[in-house]
Amino acid sequence: MSNVYCLTLKSLKMKQFVTFAIIAAFVIACGNEKKDAATAETTTTPTVASGPDGEKIYKQYCVTCHGLYGDMGASGAANLAESKLSAEERIAVLNNGRTGTAMVSFKGILKEDQIKAVAEYTLKLKK
């Protein structure tokens, strides 16, 4: 009976060792990814902050009606891909909205530099 007990104990210890080895390998592998990512962040060329990201703001506030490419036209939204408005005119529309349409004023929602960034981004949507 003691031989059976020893074999069971050895088998249990082996299972525990294998489990520990798998967990240790997983932790080590995950730890290396974080280290590599941190190293990559410090070794990449730093970018200069140039103001608000017009594309990001557009995707947050405008995509619902204008669509990703500016041509969706939901709720009567203008087709920005075909619009002839200048950047200044687009800024005015963003600031004041359009009477009689679903286009609201973003003057109290976005800062002036954010509105300008969105207007400039929408110019890139032209076909």
C-alpha positions in Angstrom: 0.0 0.0 0.0 2.9 2.4 0.6 4.1 1.9 -3.0 0.7 3.0 -4.3 0.8 6.0 -2.0 4.3 6.9 -3.2 3.3 6.7 -6.9 0.2 8.8 -6.2 2.3 11.4 -4.4 4.9 11.4 -7.1 2.2 11.8 -9.8 0.6 14.7 -7.8 3.9 16.4 -7.4 4.6 16.0 -11.2 1.2 17.5 -12.0 1.9 20.4 -9.7 5.3 21.0 -11.2 3.9 20.9 -14.8 1.1 23.3 -13.8 3.6 25.6 -12.1 5.9 25.5 -15.2 3.1 26.4 -17.6 2.0 29.3 -15.4 5.5 30.5 -15.0 6.1 30.4 -18.8 2.9 32.3 -19.4 3.8 35.0 -16.8 7.3 35.4 -18.3 5.9 35.6 -21.9 3.4 38.2 -20.9 6.0 40.2 -19.0 8.3 40.3 -22.0 5.5 41.8 -24.2 5.1 44.7 -21.7 8.8 45.2 -21.6 9.1 45.2 -25.4 6.2 47.6 -25.7 7.8 50.0 -23.2 11.1 49.8 -25.0 9.3 50.5 -28.3 7.7 53.5 -26.9 11.0 55.0 -25.6 12.9 54.2 -28.8 10.4 55.6 -31.3 10.7 59.1 -32.6 8.5 61.4 -30.5 5.7 63.1 -32.4 5.0 66.8 -32.0 1.6 67.6 -30.7 0.0 69.8 -33.5 -3.3 70.4 -31.9 -6.6 68.5 -31.9 -7.1 65.5 -34.1 -9.8 66.5 -36.6 -10.4 62.9 -37.8 -10.9 61.6 -34.3 -13.3 64.4 -33.4 -15.2 63.9 -36.7 -15.6 60.2 -36.0 -16.9 61.0 -32.5 -19.5 63.7 -33.5 -20.1 63.6 -37.2 -20.0 60.0 -38.5 -23.6 59.3 -37.4 -25.1 61.6 -40.0 -22.3 62.3 -42.5 -20.7 58.8 -42.5 -17.1 57.7 -42.4 -16.4 59.2 -45.8 -18.7 62.2 -45.6 -21.2 60.9 -48.1 -23.8 59.0 -46.0 -26.4 61.8 -45.9 -28.4 60.5 -42.9 -31.0 63.0 -41.6 -30.4 65.1 -44.6 -26.7 65.7 -43.9 -24.7 67.3 -46.6 -22.4 65.2 -48.7 -19.0 66.5 -47.5 -17.2 64.6 -50.2 -18.9 66.8 -52.8 -19.2 70.0 -50.8 -17.8 73.2 -52.4 -17.5 75.0 -49.0 -14.2 76.5 -48.0 -12.6 75.8 -44.7 -13.9 79.1 -43.4 -17.4 78.3 -44.5 -17.2 74.9 -42.9 -16.1 76.5 -39.6 -19.1 78.8 -39.8 -21.5 75.9 -40.3 -19.9 74.0 -37.4 -20.1 77.1 -35.2 -23.7 78.0 -36.1 -25.3 74.9 -37.4 -27.9 75.0 -40.3 -31.4 76.3 -39.7 -34.1 73.9 -40.7 -31.8 70.8 -40.7 -30.5 68.4 -38.1 -27.1 70.1 -38.2 -26.6 71.6 -34.8 -24.2 74.2 -33.6 -21.0 72.8 -32.1 -19.9 76.2 -30.7 -20.7 75.2 -27.1 -19.7 71.6 -27.5 -16.3 71.9 -29.2 -13.5 74.4 -28.7 -12.5 76.7 -31.5 -9.3 74.8 -32.4 -11.3 71.5 -32.4 -13.9 73.0 -34.8 -11.1 74.2 -37.1 -9.5 70.8 -37.0 -12.8 69.1 -38.0 -13.3 71.6 -40.8 -9.8 71.0 -42.1 -10.3 67.2 -41.9 -13.6 67.4 -43.8 -11.7 69.0 -46.7 -9.7 65.8 -47.0 -13.0 63.9 -47.7 -13.4 65.6 -51.0 -13.4 63.2 -54.0 
